[in-house]
Amino acid sequence: MVAAGLAGGLGACGDDDDAGTSTGDDAPAAEADLVAACAASVAVDDALDALPQPEGDEATEEDKAATRAAFGPVEDALQAVEDALPDTPEPVADAIAMLRAIGESGDLTAIDEEIGQAVEEHFFDTCEDDQRLEVTAVDYAFEGPAEPVTAGPARIRLINTGAEVHELILFRRADGETRPAEELLALPEAEGGEALTFTSGMGAGPGDDSYAVVGDLEAGSYVMVCFIPVGTATEEAYFAAMESGEEPTTPPHFTQGMIQELTVE
């Protein structure tokens, strides 16, 4: 899900003063189902990924109509999250409200990244039975994740301890592809796209964390890459450079060693 935290919801499921008691017509408080909520949050992410994406920075009326028409699976997954969390904690409620508003408007560009990251962080911290991968970004290398990494759903946390902005872009190698990752990244776009398939991505400024969810991390060989130009000290500087359309004047971090192989069993 641009999803959600459950710890607050679990804590709110009952009141110690009233535990085990019921008077009059009072019904016992419904219990949160953590496993179901965690699974439903992944289903929200998968359903969002399946929506038709706007090609530009703004959604056209045609884009909005397509999103509204395809939003049913997202709503089903949101309802499953609510059903699993009778006392919905604030980060979850905020994300659900945001996504339902998007379902009504059809405007996917209205996603609030702060709400999304807050709720992903909360789910990462709470869904202890899920596979959780932590990767630390330094200048200029990745440290982690701990192995083995197994196929299936995965929650990823990128921890930036460096002095520059970093990102983790995860690609899956095509089956049977054995060429070095650096060679694959230098290929023309069409050929490179056949050799490396984008799987997930996240970025963080110095001292910050970022989160992502992969609904189905397939077994195979992967490559983690950072494309941020050397010397990018703030996220504001990075986005300003992107918006300017100018070519970077410094090389990307992966040329300095920020590229790492990953095997998923």
N, C-alpha and C positions, 0 to 999 in steps of 0.2 A: 504494500500500500504506500502511497506517499505517506507512509503508514505509521505505525502507531505504537503507543506505549501502553503496557498493561499493568505495570506495578501499582500505579495509583488506583486503577480500577479494582484490583484484587484487594487492596487495603480498604476500599470503600464498600466491600460487599457485605459487611456485617458490622454490628455495634456490640462491643464487648459487654456493655451494660445490659443488653437485651438478648444475649446469646442463649439459644435454646428455649426461648419463651415466645409465646404467641397468645394474644388476648383478643377476645371478640372476633371480629371479622378479619383481623390482621393475618396476611399470608406470610409464610416464611420467605425471607429474602432469597432471590434466585442467586445461585453461585456462578461465578465466572468460570468458563472453560478455557484455560490458557492454551492448551494444545490446539483446540478448534480456532481460537482467535488468531494464533500465530499462522496457522495454515490459511485462514481466510485472508489475512493481510497479504500473503504471497499471491493469493488468487486475485486480489485487487490489482497488484502490480502487473501480473500477467495480462489481465483484462485491459488495463490502461495501455500497455505496450501494443496490444492488438488493435487499438483504435486507429483510424486513418489520421495521419499527422499533417498539420498545415505545412505547406512548402515554404512560406515566408514567415516574417516576424509577426504578422498579424493574420488572424483567421478570417477568411472570406466567408460570405454567407453560404456558399457551397460547402466550405469546410465545416461550418457550424452545423449545417443540416446533416452532413455525413456523420459527425460525432454524435448528435442526438439520436440518429437512427441506430447507431451501433452501441449505444451506452448500456443496454440491458444487462450484459454480463458484469459490467462494473457495479451496477446497482445491486445485482444479486450477491456479489461478493461483499459489498458494503453492508448489506442486510445481515449476512452471515457473521461479520465482525460484531455488529450490534447484538445479534442473538447470543453470541458467545460472551459478551460483556454487558450484562444487564445494567450495571452502573458504569456507564461509559466515561473513562477518564478524559480530562480536558484535551490532551494532545490528540487523542483519537477522535473526539467529538469535533474538534476544529478541522481535522483533515476530512472527516466525513461531510461536514457542512460545506467545505470548499468544493469537494468533488461533486456533490449533488448540485451545487450552484452551477458548476461547469456542465453537468449533464443537462441542466435546463437551458443554459445559454448556448451550449455547443462550442464554447471558446476555450480550447485547450491551452492557449497562450496565457490564460488567467491563473495558471497554477502558481501558487505562492511557494517559492523555494524554502523560505524559512519554516513555514508550516510543514512542508514535506520533510525537511531534514530533521526537524524536532521530533516528528512522529517516527521516522525511521530509527533515530537514535534510541528512542524509548523502546521500540520493539527489539532492537539489537540487544539492549541491556536486559530485557525481560524474557525473551524467548530462549531460555537457557538450553533447551533440548534441541534447538536448531543448530545446524553447522554455522559457526561464526568464525570468519576469517579476519584477522587483524594484520594490516600491512603498514609499516612505518616508512614515511618518505623522508629522506635526508638529502643533503646537497652532495653528490647527485647519485642516489642509489635507492633501491627498495630493500627493506628488511622484513622478512616474513613473506607469506604466512607460514605458520607452523604446519608441518606435514605429518601424516598424509592428508591430502585434500580429496574428498570423496564426491562422486557424482550425486546429483540431486539438488534440492534448493540450498542456497547459501546466502548468508548475510555478510556483507563486507564493510569493514571500517578502515578508512584511510586516515592515519595519524601523521600530520605534517610537523616534524620537529626541525625542519630546515629554516633557513633565512629567506627562502624564495617560495613563490607559489609552486605547487606541484599538483599533478593529476595522475590518476591511474586509469589508463585505457587498457581494457582486457580484450585480447583477440584470441580466437581459437584457430589453430593451424588446421588446414585441410588434412584429412586422413592421408597418410603416406608422404606428406610434405616434410622434407628433412633439411632444406637449405637453412643457413643461419638467419636468425631473425633480422639482423641488420641488412642482409641482402634482400629479404622480402620487403622491407620497408622502403627500399630504394627502387622497387619495381614500378612501372607505369600503373596508374590507378586501377585500370581494368584487370590487369594481371595480378596486381597485389590483392585486389578484392577477392579473387578466386583462391588465393593462398591463405589469406587471413580474414576471418569473419569477426566483425565487431560483436562482442558479447555484453559488455557493460562499461561504464565509465563514471568517474567522480573526480572532483578536484577540491583542494583546500588551500587557504592562505597560510602563511607562517603561524604556527601555534594553534591551528584549527584542526577539526576533524570533519570528515565527510562520510556519508553512508550510501549504500546501494544494496539492492536485492536482486539475485539471479534466481528466477523460478525453477530453472532446470539446467544446472551446470553439467554438461555432458562429459563423459569420460573422454580423455584425449590430451593433446599437448596444447598449451596456451602460452601467450607472451604478454607480459605487463610492460607498458610503455608510457613514458612521460614526454609529451610534445611541447611543453612550455618552453619558450625561449630563455636562454641563460640571462640572468640579470633581472628577471621579472619579480619585483619585491612585494607587490600588492595585487590583490584581485582587481582593484579599480584600474590599475595600470594595464593589467592584462585585457580587461574588457574594453578599455579605451583603445588599445592597439587593435583589437579585433574589429571594433566598429569603424576604425579609420580605413580599414582595407589595405593598409600598407604592409609590405613584406617585412618580416622581422629582420633586424640587422645582426642578430646573434644566433648561434646554432641552437637547436632544440636540446633539451636535457638528455635525451636518449643517446645523443652523440658523445656525451660526457660519461656515459656508463649507466644511465637510468633506464635500463632495459633488463628484463629478467624472465627466464623460462619458468613455467609452472606446469606440473603434471597432475591431472585429475584422474583418479583411479576408479 
